[in-house]
Amino acid sequence: DLLTHPSGYTLEREIREKSTGVGFAFSSPYDYGGLVFYGKTEFVDCAEKSKRYDNCSSLSICVLESTTWYDLLINLFPSDYLVKAPKF
């Protein structure tokens, strides 16, 4: 199993206007966080290279549901690779 490390919250990414789904932006962000994976080295390598075959077929990625990180990962990996953790 892998864990994602979310860093780099911005209002635009986290707060969306209800009717349009567009994020609020009051200024341009000057610092962006990146997606980081933690876990066994072989699976971190699988996730970073988006590999889903051979030894990577048993990859599991834990991510908080209803977050922009989940939105990103669902576009990179099939949903059966993601383990949704409830939001606190």
Secondary structure as UniProt FT lines:
FT   STRAND          2..5
FT   HELIX           11..14
FT   TURN            18..20
FT   STRAND          36..39
FT   HELIX           41..48
FT   TURN            49..50
FT   HELIX           54..58
FT   STRAND          61..64
FT   TURN            65..66
FT   HELIX           68..76
FT   HELIX           79..81
FT   STRAND          82..85
//
